[in-house]
Amino acid sequence: VLRTQYSDLSIIGTAIPTTAVNITCVVLQYNTTSQLIPIAMDATTSLDATTQEVEFIYDNATIYNLTNGTITLYNMTGARIIESEGNIDMNSLPKGIYLVRTAKNVTKIVR
């Protein structure tokens, strides 16, 4: 089931994709659960599923390392905060913007 909170989006009534596509989402917090809500879908630009690799998932102040490679967390001044080959618990860190560096990418997250 593909759910959305927005009734006026162009994706309403669109069939759930059976191949990889670009989906733009927003993250909503419901009680203690984070939910990804799709707001746009681009079926014309499919992703090559064999070359796309998710390296980590950020949810509820924890970075879950899916590759067991090294993940480094930096604050916005560029100071290295944590480096780990496992999951990173950010509960003790102040809220703010952080950079997550993996072997292939640098991603901005907001705590």
BAPA-540927 format. One record per residue: residue number from 1; residue in three letters; x, y, z of N, C-alpha, C, O in turn. Coordinates in steps of 0.1 Angstrom, whole numbers, plus 5000, padded with zeros to 4 digits. Atoms other than C-alpha are relative to their C-alpha. Last residue first. Layout:
{num->NUM residu->ALA n.xx->X n.yy->Y n.zz->Z ca.xx->X ca.yy->Y ca.zz->Z c.xx->X c.yy->Y c.zz->Z o.xx->X o.yy->Y o.zz->Z}
...
END
This chain:
{num->111 residu->ARG n.xx->5004 n.yy->5007 n.zz->4987 ca.xx->5190 ca.yy->5158 ca.zz->5143 c.xx->4991 c.yy->5009 c.zz->5007 o.xx->4986 o.yy->5006 o.zz->5018}
{num->110 residu->VAL n.xx->5005 n.yy->4990 n.zz->4989 ca.xx->5192 ca.yy->5170 ca.zz->5107 c.xx->4996 c.yy->4992 c.zz->5012 o.xx->4987 o.yy->4983 o.zz->5011}
{num->109 residu->ILE n.xx->5011 n.yy->5004 n.zz->4992 ca.xx->5212 ca.yy->5149 ca.zz->5082 c.xx->4997 c.yy->5011 c.zz->5010 o.xx->5006 o.yy->5018 o.zz->5014}
{num->108 residu->LYS n.xx->5004 n.yy->4991 n.zz->4989 ca.xx->5235 ca.yy->5159 ca.zz->5053 c.xx->4988 c.yy->4994 c.zz->5007 o.xx->4978 o.yy->4990 o.zz->5001}
{num->107 residu->THR n.xx->5014 n.yy->4997 n.zz->4999 ca.xx->5250 ca.yy->5131 ca.zz->5032 c.xx->4997 c.yy->5009 c.zz->5012 o.xx->5003 o.yy->5007 o.zz->5023}
{num->106 residu->VAL n.xx->5001 n.yy->4991 n.zz->4988 ca.xx->5286 ca.yy->5126 ca.zz->5020 c.xx->4985 c.yy->5004 c.zz->5000 o.xx->4980 o.yy->5009 o.zz->4990}
{num->105 residu->ASN n.xx->5008 n.yy->4988 n.zz->4999 ca.xx->5289 ca.yy->5096 ca.zz->4997 c.xx->5002 c.yy->5008 c.zz->5012 o.xx->5008 o.yy->5004 o.zz->5022}
{num->104 residu->LYS n.xx->5005 n.yy->4995 n.zz->5013 ca.xx->5309 ca.yy->5066 ca.zz->4985 c.xx->4994 c.yy->5013 c.zz->5000 o.xx->4993 o.yy->5020 o.zz->4990}
{num->103 residu->ALA n.xx->4990 n.yy->5002 n.zz->5010 ca.xx->5331 ca.yy->5053 ca.zz->5014 c.xx->4996 c.yy->5007 c.zz->4987 o.xx->5005 o.yy->5010 o.zz->4979}
{num->102 residu->THR n.xx->4998 n.yy->5014 n.zz->5002 ca.xx->5307 ca.yy->5069 ca.zz->5039 c.xx->5011 c.yy->4998 c.zz->4989 o.xx->5017 o.yy->5008 o.zz->4985}
{num->101 residu->ARG n.xx->4991 n.yy->5004 n.zz->5011 ca.xx->5306 ca.yy->5104 ca.zz->5053 c.xx->5001 c.yy->4985 c.zz->5000 o.xx->5004 o.yy->4979 o.zz->5010}
{num->100 residu->VAL n.xx->4997 n.yy->5014 n.zz->4999 ca.xx->5276 ca.yy->5116 ca.zz->5073 c.xx->5009 c.yy->4996 c.zz->4988 o.xx->5004 o.yy->4998 o.zz->4977}
{num->99 residu->LEU n.xx->4996 n.yy->5006 n.zz->5013 ca.xx->5274 ca.yy->5154 ca.zz->5077 c.xx->5004 c.yy->4985 c.zz->5003 o.xx->5012 o.yy->4983 o.zz->5012}
{num->98 residu->TYR n.xx->4988 n.yy->5008 n.zz->5000 ca.xx->5255 ca.yy->5169 ca.zz->5107 c.xx->5003 c.yy->4994 c.zz->4986 o.xx->4993 o.yy->4993 o.zz->4978}
{num->97 residu->ILE n.xx->4997 n.yy->5006 n.zz->5013 ca.xx->5229 ca.yy->5196 ca.zz->5112 c.xx->5013 c.yy->4993 c.zz->5000 o.xx->5023 o.yy->4998 o.zz->5005}
{num->96 residu->GLY n.xx->4994 n.yy->4992 n.zz->5010 ca.xx->5216 ca.yy->5203 ca.zz->5146 c.xx->5002 c.yy->4993 c.zz->4987 o.xx->4996 o.yy->4983 o.zz->4985}
{num->95 residu->LYS n.xx->5007 n.yy->4999 n.zz->5013 ca.xx->5203 ca.yy->5188 ca.zz->5178 c.xx->5007 c.yy->5010 c.zz->4991 o.xx->5013 o.yy->5020 o.zz->4995}
{num->94 residu->PRO n.xx->5010 n.yy->4990 n.zz->5000 ca.xx->5229 ca.yy->5182 ca.zz->5205 c.xx->4993 c.yy->5000 c.zz->4986 o.xx->4999 o.yy->4995 o.zz->4976}
{num->93 residu->LEU n.xx->4995 n.yy->4988 n.zz->5008 ca.xx->5246 ca.yy->5148 ca.zz->5206 c.xx->4989 c.yy->5011 c.zz->5000 o.xx->4977 o.yy->5008 o.zz->5000}
{num->92 residu->SER n.xx->4992 n.yy->4991 n.zz->4991 ca.xx->5238 ca.yy->5123 ca.zz->5234 c.xx->5005 c.yy->5012 c.zz->4993 o.xx->5010 o.yy->5021 o.zz->4999}
{num->91 residu->ASN n.xx->5008 n.yy->4994 n.zz->4990 ca.xx->5210 ca.yy->5107 ca.zz->5213 c.xx->5007 c.yy->5009 c.zz->5010 o.xx->5001 o.yy->5018 o.zz->5015}
{num->90 residu->MET n.xx->4998 n.yy->4985 n.zz->4999 ca.xx->5232 ca.yy->5103 ca.zz->5183 c.xx->4992 c.yy->5006 c.zz->5011 o.xx->4992 o.yy->5018 o.zz->5012}
{num->89 residu->ASP n.xx->5011 n.yy->4994 n.zz->4992 ca.xx->5236 ca.yy->5065 ca.zz->5184 c.xx->5003 c.yy->5015 c.zz->5003 o.xx->5013 o.yy->5018 o.zz->5009}
{num->88 residu->ILE n.xx->4996 n.yy->4988 n.zz->4992 ca.xx->5259 ca.yy->5054 ca.zz->5156 c.xx->4988 c.yy->5005 c.zz->5007 o.xx->4978 o.yy->5009 o.zz->5000}
{num->87 residu->ASN n.xx->5010 n.yy->4990 n.zz->4999 ca.xx->5256 ca.yy->5018 ca.zz->5142 c.xx->5005 c.yy->5012 c.zz->5008 o.xx->5013 o.yy->5010 o.zz->5017}
{num->86 residu->GLY n.xx->5013 n.yy->5005 n.zz->4996 ca.xx->5287 ca.yy->4998 ca.zz->5134 c.xx->4990 c.yy->5012 c.zz->4999 o.xx->4992 o.yy->5022 o.zz->4992}
{num->85 residu->GLU n.xx->5003 n.yy->5010 n.zz->5010 ca.xx->5320 ca.yy->5005 ca.zz->5115 c.xx->4986 c.yy->4994 c.zz->5004 o.xx->4982 o.yy->4985 o.zz->4997}
{num->84 residu->SER n.xx->5004 n.yy->5014 n.zz->4995 ca.xx->5324 ca.yy->5037 ca.zz->5135 c.xx->4997 c.yy->4991 c.zz->4988 o.xx->4994 o.yy->4996 o.zz->4977}
{num->83 residu->GLU n.xx->4997 n.yy->5009 n.zz->5011 ca.xx->5338 ca.yy->5072 ca.zz->5134 c.xx->4997 c.yy->4986 c.zz->5005 o.xx->5002 o.yy->4982 o.zz->5015}
{num->82 residu->ILE n.xx->4999 n.yy->5014 n.zz->4997 ca.xx->5323 ca.yy->5099 ca.zz->5157 c.xx->5004 c.yy->4993 c.zz->4987 o.xx->5000 o.yy->4997 o.zz->4976}
{num->81 residu->ILE n.xx->5007 n.yy->5003 n.zz->4988 ca.xx->5324 ca.yy->5137 ca.zz->5160 c.xx->5002 c.yy->4985 c.zz->5004 o.xx->5006 o.yy->4982 o.zz->5015}
{num->80 residu->ARG n.xx->5004 n.yy->5014 n.zz->5000 ca.xx->5349 ca.yy->5148 ca.zz->5133 c.xx->4994 c.yy->4997 c.zz->5014 o.xx->5001 o.yy->4999 o.zz->5024}
{num->79 residu->ALA n.xx->4994 n.yy->5008 n.zz->4990 ca.xx->5349 ca.yy->5186 ca.zz->5133 c.xx->4995 c.yy->4986 c.zz->5000 o.xx->4983 o.yy->4984 o.zz->4999}
{num->78 residu->GLY n.xx->4991 n.yy->5009 n.zz->5006 ca.xx->5339 ca.yy->5201 ca.zz->5100 c.xx->5007 c.yy->4992 c.zz->5010 o.xx->5016 o.yy->4984 o.zz->5007}
{num->77 residu->THR n.xx->4987 n.yy->4993 n.zz->5000 ca.xx->5322 ca.yy->5232 ca.zz->5115 c.xx->5011 c.yy->4991 c.zz->4994 o.xx->5022 o.yy->4996 o.zz->4993}
{num->76 residu->MET n.xx->4999 n.yy->4990 n.zz->5011 ca.xx->5289 ca.yy->5217 ca.zz->5105 c.xx->5012 c.yy->5009 c.zz->5000 o.xx->5015 o.yy->5016 o.zz->4990}
{num->75 residu->ASN n.xx->5009 n.yy->4989 n.zz->4998 ca.xx->5294 ca.yy->5186 ca.zz->5127 c.xx->5002 c.yy->5011 c.zz->4989 o.xx->5010 o.yy->5009 o.zz->4980}
{num->74 residu->TYR n.xx->4994 n.yy->4987 n.zz->4998 ca.xx->5310 ca.yy->5155 ca.zz->5113 c.xx->4989 c.yy->5010 c.zz->5004 o.xx->4978 o.yy->5009 o.zz->5000}
{num->73 residu->LEU n.xx->5010 n.yy->4990 n.zz->4997 ca.xx->5299 ca.yy->5118 ca.zz->5115 c.xx->5008 c.yy->5013 c.zz->5003 o.xx->5017 o.yy->5014 o.zz->5012}
{num->72 residu->THR n.xx->4994 n.yy->4989 n.zz->4992 ca.xx->5322 ca.yy->5092 ca.zz->5099 c.xx->4989 c.yy->5011 c.zz->5001 o.xx->4983 o.yy->5015 o.zz->4991}
{num->71 residu->ILE n.xx->5009 n.yy->4989 n.zz->5001 ca.xx->5308 ca.yy->5058 ca.zz->5087 c.xx->5006 c.yy->5011 c.zz->5010 o.xx->5009 o.yy->5008 o.zz->5021}
{num->70 residu->THR n.xx->4998 n.yy->4989 n.zz->4990 ca.xx->5333 ca.yy->5030 ca.zz->5081 c.xx->4991 c.yy->5012 c.zz->4997 o.xx->4989 o.yy->5016 o.zz->4985}
{num->69 residu->GLY n.xx->4988 n.yy->4992 n.zz->5004 ca.xx->5321 ca.yy->5000 ca.zz->5062 c.xx->5000 c.yy->5011 c.zz->5010 o.xx->4992 o.yy->5012 o.zz->5019}
{num->68 residu->ASN n.xx->4989 n.yy->5003 n.zz->4990 ca.xx->5297 ca.yy->4976 ca.zz->5080 c.xx->5013 c.yy->5006 c.zz->4995 o.xx->5023 o.yy->5003 o.zz->5001}
{num->67 residu->THR n.xx->4989 n.yy->5006 n.zz->5007 ca.xx->5274 ca.yy->4979 ca.zz->5049 c.xx->5012 c.yy->4996 c.zz->5009 o.xx->5021 o.yy->4988 o.zz->5004}
{num->66 residu->LEU n.xx->5005 n.yy->5011 n.zz->5007 ca.xx->5240 ca.yy->4987 ca.zz->5064 c.xx->5012 c.yy->4992 c.zz->4993 o.xx->5010 o.yy->4981 o.zz->4988}
{num->65 residu->ASN n.xx->4990 n.yy->5003 n.zz->5010 ca.xx->5252 ca.yy->5011 ca.zz->5091 c.xx->4996 c.yy->4987 c.zz->4993 o.xx->4996 o.yy->4976 o.zz->5000}
{num->64 residu->TYR n.xx->4999 n.yy->5015 n.zz->5002 ca.xx->5221 ca.yy->5022 ca.zz->5110 c.xx->5009 c.yy->4998 c.zz->4988 o.xx->5006 o.yy->5000 o.zz->4977}
{num->63 residu->ILE n.xx->4995 n.yy->5003 n.zz->5014 ca.xx->5225 ca.yy->5059 ca.zz->5120 c.xx->5002 c.yy->4985 c.zz->5000 o.xx->5011 o.yy->4980 o.zz->5007}
{num->62 residu->THR n.xx->4991 n.yy->5010 n.zz->5001 ca.xx->5204 ca.yy->5065 ca.zz->5152 c.xx->5003 c.yy->4998 c.zz->4985 o.xx->4994 o.yy->4998 o.zz->4976}
{num->61 residu->ALA n.xx->4987 n.yy->4997 n.zz->4994 ca.xx->5187 ca.yy->5097 ca.zz->5162 c.xx->5010 c.yy->4988 c.zz->5000 o.xx->5019 o.yy->4988 o.zz->5008}
{num->60 residu->ASN n.xx->5001 n.yy->4998 n.zz->4985 ca.xx->5152 ca.yy->5085 ca.zz->5154 c.xx->5013 c.yy->5001 c.zz->5007 o.xx->5015 o.yy->4994 o.zz->5017}
{num->59 residu->ASP n.xx->5013 n.yy->5001 n.zz->4994 ca.xx->5160 ca.yy->5070 ca.zz->5120 c.xx->5001 c.yy->5003 c.zz->5015 o.xx->5008 o.yy->4995 o.zz->5022}
{num->58 residu->TYR n.xx->5000 n.yy->4991 n.zz->4988 ca.xx->5190 ca.yy->5075 ca.zz->5097 c.xx->4985 c.yy->5000 c.zz->5005 o.xx->4976 o.yy->5004 o.zz->4997}
{num->57 residu->ILE n.xx->5013 n.yy->4994 n.zz->4998 ca.xx->5195 ca.yy->5046 ca.zz->5073 c.xx->5001 c.yy->5008 c.zz->5012 o.xx->5006 o.yy->5003 o.zz->5023}
{num->56 residu->PHE n.xx->5005 n.yy->4999 n.zz->4987 ca.xx->5229 ca.yy->5037 ca.zz->5059 c.xx->4986 c.yy->5005 c.zz->5000 o.xx->4981 o.yy->5010 o.zz->4990}
{num->55 residu->GLU n.xx->4989 n.yy->5003 n.zz->4990 ca.xx->5248 ca.yy->5025 ca.zz->5029 c.xx->4996 c.yy->5002 c.zz->5014 o.xx->5002 o.yy->4995 o.zz->5023}
{num->54 residu->VAL n.xx->5003 n.yy->4992 n.zz->4988 ca.xx->5219 ca.yy->5022 ca.zz->5004 c.xx->5011 c.yy->4996 c.zz->5011 o.xx->5012 o.yy->4984 o.zz->5014}
{num->53 residu->GLU n.xx->4999 n.yy->5007 n.zz->4988 ca.xx->5234 ca.yy->5008 ca.zz->4972 c.xx->4997 c.yy->5010 c.zz->5012 o.xx->5003 o.yy->5021 o.zz->5013}
{num->52 residu->GLN n.xx->5004 n.yy->4992 n.zz->4989 ca.xx->5224 ca.yy->5018 ca.zz->4937 c.xx->5001 c.yy->4992 c.zz->5013 o.xx->4996 o.yy->4981 o.zz->5014}
{num->51 residu->THR n.xx->4989 n.yy->4991 n.zz->4996 ca.xx->5243 ca.yy->5001 ca.zz->4910 c.xx->4997 c.yy->5008 c.zz->5012 o.xx->5006 o.yy->5015 o.zz->5017}
{num->50 residu->THR n.xx->4988 n.yy->5007 n.zz->4998 ca.xx->5221 ca.yy->4970 ca.zz->4904 c.xx->5012 c.yy->5009 c.zz->5005 o.xx->5022 o.yy->5004 o.zz->5010}
{num->49 residu->ALA n.xx->5000 n.yy->5006 n.zz->4987 ca.xx->5189 ca.yy->4989 ca.zz->4909 c.xx->5013 c.yy->4992 c.zz->5003 o.xx->5016 o.yy->4990 o.zz->5015}
{num->48 residu->ASP n.xx->4995 n.yy->5013 n.zz->5003 ca.xx->5196 ca.yy->5011 ca.zz->4879 c.xx->5002 c.yy->4993 c.zz->5014 o.xx->5012 o.yy->4996 o.zz->5021}
{num->47 residu->LEU n.xx->4987 n.yy->5002 n.zz->4995 ca.xx->5173 ca.yy->5039 ca.zz->4888 c.xx->5005 c.yy->4986 c.zz->4996 o.xx->4997 o.yy->4977 o.zz->4994}
{num->46 residu->SER n.xx->4999 n.yy->5011 n.zz->4991 ca.xx->5143 ca.yy->5048 ca.zz->4866 c.xx->5015 c.yy->4999 c.zz->5005 o.xx->5024 o.yy->5003 o.zz->4998}
{num->45 residu->THR n.xx->4986 n.yy->5001 n.zz->4996 ca.xx->5139 ca.yy->5082 ca.zz->4852 c.xx->5002 c.yy->4989 c.zz->5010 o.xx->5003 o.yy->4992 o.zz->5022}
{num->44 residu->THR n.xx->4993 n.yy->4999 n.zz->5013 ca.xx->5105 ca.yy->5081 ca.zz->4834 c.xx->5015 c.yy->4999 c.zz->5002 o.xx->5023 o.yy->4995 o.zz->4993}
{num->43 residu->ALA n.xx->4998 n.yy->5013 n.zz->5006 ca.xx->5088 ca.yy->5068 ca.zz->4865 c.xx->5008 c.yy->5000 c.zz->4987 o.xx->5012 o.yy->4990 o.zz->4983}
{num->42 residu->ASP n.xx->4996 n.yy->4999 n.zz->5014 ca.xx->5093 ca.yy->5100 ca.zz->4884 c.xx->5003 c.yy->4987 c.zz->4994 o.xx->5014 o.yy->4981 o.zz->4995}
{num->41 residu->MET n.xx->4994 n.yy->5012 n.zz->5006 ca.xx->5073 ca.yy->5100 ca.zz->4916 c.xx->5004 c.yy->5002 c.zz->4986 o.xx->4995 o.yy->5007 o.zz->4978}
{num->40 residu->ALA n.xx->4998 n.yy->4999 n.zz->5014 ca.xx->5064 ca.yy->5129 ca.zz->4939 c.xx->5006 c.yy->4987 c.zz->4995 o.xx->5014 o.yy->4980 o.zz->5003}
{num->39 residu->ILE n.xx->5006 n.yy->4988 n.zz->5005 ca.xx->5051 ca.yy->5134 ca.zz->4974 c.xx->5001 c.yy->5001 c.zz->4985 o.xx->4994 o.yy->5009 o.zz->4979}
{num->38 residu->PRO n.xx->4997 n.yy->4996 n.zz->5014 ca.xx->5058 ca.yy->5100 ca.zz->4990 c.xx->4992 c.yy->5013 c.zz->4996 o.xx->4981 o.yy->5014 o.zz->4999}
{num->37 residu->ILE n.xx->5012 n.yy->4997 n.zz->5007 ca.xx->5055 ca.yy->5099 ca.zz->5029 c.xx->5003 c.yy->5005 c.zz->4985 o.xx->5010 o.yy->5015 o.zz->4984}
{num->36 residu->LEU n.xx->4997 n.yy->4994 n.zz->5013 ca.xx->5083 ca.yy->5082 ca.zz->5047 c.xx->4987 c.yy->5002 c.zz->4993 o.xx->4980 o.yy->4992 o.zz->4990}
{num->35 residu->GLN n.xx->5006 n.yy->5005 n.zz->5012 ca.xx->5073 ca.yy->5076 ca.zz->5083 c.xx->5004 c.yy->5008 c.zz->4988 o.xx->5005 o.yy->5020 o.zz->4988}
{num->34 residu->SER n.xx->4998 n.yy->4992 n.zz->5012 ca.xx->5092 ca.yy->5080 ca.zz->5115 c.xx->4994 c.yy->4993 c.zz->4988 o.xx->4995 o.yy->4981 o.zz->4987}
{num->33 residu->THR n.xx->4997 n.yy->5006 n.zz->5013 ca.xx->5076 ca.yy->5063 ca.zz->5145 c.xx->5003 c.yy->5010 c.zz->4989 o.xx->4994 o.yy->5019 o.zz->4987}
{num->32 residu->THR n.xx->4986 n.yy->5003 n.zz->5000 ca.xx->5077 ca.yy->5075 ca.zz->5181 c.xx->5005 c.yy->4994 c.zz->4987 o.xx->5016 o.yy->4989 o.zz->4986}
{num->31 residu->ASN n.xx->4996 n.yy->5005 n.zz->4987 ca.xx->5043 ca.yy->5093 ca.zz->5180 c.xx->5015 c.yy->4997 c.zz->5000 o.xx->5023 o.yy->5007 o.zz->4999}
{num->30 residu->TYR n.xx->5013 n.yy->5003 n.zz->4994 ca.xx->5040 ca.yy->5100 ca.zz->5143 c.xx->5003 c.yy->4992 c.zz->5013 o.xx->5007 o.yy->4981 o.zz->5012}
{num->29 residu->GLN n.xx->4998 n.yy->5007 n.zz->4988 ca.xx->5071 ca.yy->5118 ca.zz->5129 c.xx->4986 c.yy->4998 c.zz->5006 o.xx->4978 o.yy->5007 o.zz->5008}
{num->28 residu->LEU n.xx->5009 n.yy->4995 n.zz->4990 ca.xx->5069 ca.yy->5127 ca.zz->5093 c.xx->5002 c.yy->4992 c.zz->5012 o.xx->5005 o.yy->4980 o.zz->5012}
{num->27 residu->VAL n.xx->5000 n.yy->5009 n.zz->4988 ca.xx->5097 ca.yy->5123 ca.zz->5067 c.xx->4991 c.yy->5007 c.zz->5011 o.xx->4993 o.yy->5018 o.zz->5014}
{num->26 residu->VAL n.xx->4998 n.yy->4992 n.zz->4988 ca.xx->5090 ca.yy->5138 ca.zz->5033 c.xx->5000 c.yy->4990 c.zz->5012 o.xx->4994 o.yy->4980 o.zz->5011}
{num->25 residu->CYS n.xx->5008 n.yy->5002 n.zz->4988 ca.xx->5094 ca.yy->5118 ca.zz->5001 c.xx->5003 c.yy->5011 c.zz->5011 o.xx->5014 o.yy->5018 o.zz->5010}
{num->24 residu->THR n.xx->4997 n.yy->4990 n.zz->4991 ca.xx->5106 ca.yy->5121 ca.zz->4965 c.xx->4991 c.yy->4999 c.zz->5012 o.xx->4979 o.yy->4998 o.zz->5011}
{num->23 residu->ILE n.xx->5012 n.yy->4996 n.zz->4992 ca.xx->5104 ca.yy->5088 ca.zz->4946 c.xx->5005 c.yy->5011 c.zz->5010 o.xx->5015 o.yy->5008 o.zz->5018}
{num->22 residu->ASN n.xx->4997 n.yy->4989 n.zz->4990 ca.xx->5128 ca.yy->5081 ca.zz->4918 c.xx->4987 c.yy->5004 c.zz->5007 o.xx->4977 o.yy->5007 o.zz->5001}
{num->21 residu->VAL n.xx->5003 n.yy->4986 n.zz->5005 ca.xx->5119 ca.yy->5048 ca.zz->4902 c.xx->5004 c.yy->5009 c.zz->5010 o.xx->5007 o.yy->5006 o.zz->5022}
{num->20 residu->ALA n.xx->4994 n.yy->4989 n.zz->4993 ca.xx->5129 ca.yy->5011 ca.zz->4905 c.xx->4997 c.yy->5013 c.zz->4994 o.xx->4999 o.yy->5015 o.zz->4982}
{num->19 residu->THR n.xx->4985 n.yy->4999 n.zz->5002 ca.xx->5105 ca.yy->4987 ca.zz->4889 c.xx->5005 c.yy->5012 c.zz->5008 o.xx->4997 o.yy->5019 o.zz->5014}
{num->18 residu->THR n.xx->4995 n.yy->5013 n.zz->4999 ca.xx->5070 ca.yy->4975 ca.zz->4899 c.xx->5015 c.yy->4999 c.zz->4997 o.xx->5021 o.yy->4989 o.zz->4998}
{num->17 residu->PRO n.xx->4990 n.yy->5004 n.zz->5009 ca.xx->5057 ca.yy->5010 ca.zz->4906 c.xx->5005 c.yy->4985 c.zz->5002 o.xx->5006 o.yy->4981 o.zz->5014}
{num->16 residu->ILE n.xx->4987 n.yy->5001 n.zz->4993 ca.xx->5026 ca.yy->5014 ca.zz->4926 c.xx->5010 c.yy->4994 c.zz->4990 o.xx->5007 o.yy->4984 o.zz->4984}
{num->15 residu->ALA n.xx->4997 n.yy->5014 n.zz->4995 ca.xx->4999 ca.yy->5024 ca.zz->4902 c.xx->5013 c.yy->5000 c.zz->5007 o.xx->5022 o.yy->5008 o.zz->5004}
{num->14 residu->THR n.xx->4989 n.yy->5006 n.zz->5008 ca.xx->4991 ca.yy->5062 ca.zz->4900 c.xx->5003 c.yy->4986 c.zz->5006 o.xx->5003 o.yy->4984 o.zz->5018}
{num->13 residu->GLY n.xx->5006 n.yy->5008 n.zz->5010 ca.xx->4957 ca.yy->5072 ca.zz->4915 c.xx->5011 c.yy->4993 c.zz->4991 o.xx->5007 o.yy->4985 o.zz->4983}
{num->12 residu->ILE n.xx->5012 n.yy->5006 n.zz->4995 ca.xx->4972 ca.yy->5101 ca.zz->4935 c.xx->4994 c.yy->4992 c.zz->4988 o.xx->4992 o.yy->4997 o.zz->4977}
{num->11 residu->ILE n.xx->4998 n.yy->5014 n.zz->4999 ca.xx->5007 ca.yy->5107 ca.zz->4921 c.xx->4988 c.yy->4993 c.zz->5004 o.xx->4987 o.yy->4980 o.zz->5004}
{num->10 residu->SER n.xx->5002 n.yy->5006 n.zz->5013 ca.xx->4998 ca.yy->5142 ca.zz->4908 c.xx->5001 c.yy->4985 c.zz->5001 o.xx->4998 o.yy->4978 o.zz->4992}
{num->9 residu->LEU n.xx->4987 n.yy->5003 n.zz->5007 ca.xx->4994 ca.yy->5154 ca.zz->4944 c.xx->4997 c.yy->4992 c.zz->4987 o.xx->4986 o.yy->4986 o.zz->4986}
{num->8 residu->ASP n.xx->4999 n.yy->4993 n.zz->5012 ca.xx->4962 ca.yy->5170 ca.zz->4957 c.xx->5012 c.yy->4997 c.zz->4991 o.xx->5015 o.yy->5005 o.zz->4982}
{num->7 residu->SER n.xx->5010 n.yy->5005 n.zz->5009 ca.xx->4953 ca.yy->5145 ca.zz->4985 c.xx->5000 c.yy->5007 c.zz->4986 o.xx->4994 o.yy->5002 o.zz->4977}
{num->6 residu->TYR n.xx->5003 n.yy->4989 n.zz->5008 ca.xx->4985 ca.yy->5150 ca.zz->5005 c.xx->4990 c.yy->4996 c.zz->4989 o.xx->4994 o.yy->4988 o.zz->4980}
{num->5 residu->GLN n.xx->5008 n.yy->4991 n.zz->4992 ca.xx->4990 ca.yy->5127 ca.zz->5034 c.xx->4995 c.yy->5011 c.zz->4992 o.xx->4987 o.yy->5020 o.zz->4997}
{num->4 residu->THR n.xx->4996 n.yy->4986 n.zz->5000 ca.xx->5002 ca.yy->5098 ca.zz->5013 c.xx->4991 c.yy->5009 c.zz->5009 o.xx->4979 o.yy->5005 o.zz->5011}
{num->3 residu->ARG n.xx->5009 n.yy->4990 n.zz->4993 ca.xx->5000 ca.yy->5060 ca.zz->5014 c.xx->5006 c.yy->5014 c.zz->4999 o.xx->5018 o.yy->5016 o.zz->4997}
{num->2 residu->LEU n.xx->4992 n.yy->4987 n.zz->5001 ca.xx->5014 ca.yy->5034 ca.zz->4990 c.xx->4991 c.yy->5011 c.zz->5006 o.xx->4980 o.yy->5014 o.zz->5000}
{num->1 residu->VAL n.xx->5009 n.yy->4988 n.zz->5000 ca.xx->5000 ca.yy->5000 ca.zz->5000 c.xx->5009 c.yy->5012 c.zz->5000 o.xx->5018 o.yy->5013 o.zz->5008}
END
